[in-house]
Amino acid sequence: METFQPVVISGPSGSGKSTLVKKLMSEYKDCFAFSISHTTRKPRDGEINGRGIKKAVEDIMKTGRICILDIDMQGVKNIKKTDIKARFIFVKPPNLTVLEKRLRDRGTETEDSLKKRLDTAKAELEYADQKGSYDHIIVNDDLEIAYEKLKGILIKDIDALQKQQLRAH
Ligand SMILES: Nc1ncnc2c1ncn2[C@@H]1O[C@H](COP(=O)(O)OP(=O)(O)OP(=O)(O)O)[C@@H](O)[C@H]1O
């Protein structure tokens, strides 16, 4: 059985990661499995917070599906330290003003949490600008265009996976 490269989706809070991933998982119901990657405790000194992630990712890969991880910048850096060969995708808001509006309209933030998220976003955008941080950057301005771009990145794997599933039946 062919296994597929795990996909890491990262980007500032409010950039649209969940929206895009939900759309993908509803269009391709049996192709993806979502892994929540946060552990319940902070990593101890020197520990790569990737052991839990690694096991979860491997378990999903063994099912033949494409593993999707929605993680923050620190999580991305941690995965890069493991031998998980993921594909790294950054979902980028058109700009910080739009990001702020989306977060406000979502209605999930207090003034305080909003400020924190926007500060964090700046650092995440800087990291994403560095060469080699991500394999793909998707600007999520128009949702349909962003979604098509995401699909374009994954379509080869989706096709191969669907063929494999057909053969198995
Ligand atoms: N292209 C878009 N145009 C307009 N609104 C959008 C677009 N993409 C997402 N949104 C809206 O922006 C808000 C933030 O999106 P979403 O919750 O998917 O972000 P997220 O990156 O998953 O955030 P978090 O990391 O906090 O979970 C949501 O209300 C969503 O409906």
The ligand as a Tripos MOL2 file, in Angstrom:
@<TRIPOS>MOLECULE
LIG
   31    33     1     0     0
SMALL
NO_CHARGES

@<TRIPOS>ATOM
      1 N1        -11.5040   33.8400    2.2780 N.pl3     1 LIG1
      2 C1        -12.2570   34.2690    3.2960 C.ar      1 LIG1
      3 N2        -12.9980   35.3850    3.1550 N.ar      1 LIG1
      4 C2        -13.7570   35.8400    4.1820 C.ar      1 LIG1
      5 N3        -13.8410   35.2610    5.4040 N.ar      1 LIG1
      6 C3        -13.1200   34.1490    5.6010 C.ar      1 LIG1
      7 C4        -12.2970   33.5970    4.5670 C.ar      1 LIG1
      8 N4        -11.6860   32.4950    5.0520 N.ar      1 LIG1
      9 C5        -12.1070   32.3610    6.3230 C.ar      1 LIG1
     10 N5        -12.9770   33.3450    6.6550 N.ar      1 LIG1
     11 C6        -13.6250   33.5740    7.9650 C.3       1 LIG1
     12 O1        -12.6220   34.0660    8.8280 O.3       1 LIG1
     13 C7        -12.7910   33.5450   10.1450 C.3       1 LIG1
     14 C8        -11.4960   32.8210   10.5460 C.3       1 LIG1
     15 O2        -11.3750   31.6240    9.7820 O.3       1 LIG1
     16 P1        -10.9730   30.2320   10.4840 P.3       1 LIG1
     17 O3        -11.7190   30.0720   11.7590 O.co2     1 LIG1
     18 O4        -11.0790   29.1770    9.4500 O.co2     1 LIG1
     19 O5         -9.4470   30.5630   10.7980 O.3       1 LIG1
     20 P2         -8.3150   29.6520   11.4840 P.3       1 LIG1
     21 O6         -7.0600   29.9670   10.7730 O.co2     1 LIG1
     22 O7         -8.7470   28.2390   11.5110 O.co2     1 LIG1
     23 O8         -8.2550   30.2630   12.9560 O.3       1 LIG1
     24 P3         -7.7990   29.5440   14.3410 P.3       1 LIG1
     25 O9         -6.3400   29.2560   14.2090 O.co2     1 LIG1
     26 O10        -8.0750   30.6000   15.3760 O.co2     1 LIG1
     27 O11        -8.6420   28.3160   14.5150 O.co2     1 LIG1
     28 C9        -13.9990   32.6350   10.1110 C.3       1 LIG1
     29 O12       -15.1230   33.3330   10.6000 O.3       1 LIG1
     30 C10       -14.1520   32.3040    8.6200 C.3       1 LIG1
     31 O13       -15.4940   32.0580    8.2780 O.3       1 LIG1
@<TRIPOS>BOND
     1     1     2 1
     2     2     3 ar
     3     2     7 ar
     4     3     4 ar
     5     4     5 ar
     6     5     6 ar
     7     6     7 ar
     8     6    10 ar
     9     7     8 ar
    10     8     9 ar
    11     9    10 ar
    12    10    11 1
    13    11    12 1
    14    11    30 1
    15    12    13 1
    16    13    14 1
    17    13    28 1
    18    14    15 1
    19    15    16 1
    20    16    17 2
    21    16    18 1
    22    16    19 1
    23    19    20 1
    24    20    21 2
    25    20    22 1
    26    20    23 1
    27    23    24 1
    28    24    25 2
    29    24    26 1
    30    24    27 1
    31    28    29 1
    32    28    30 1
    33    30    31 1
@<TRIPOS>SUBSTRUCTURE
     1 LIG1         1 GROUP 0 **** ****
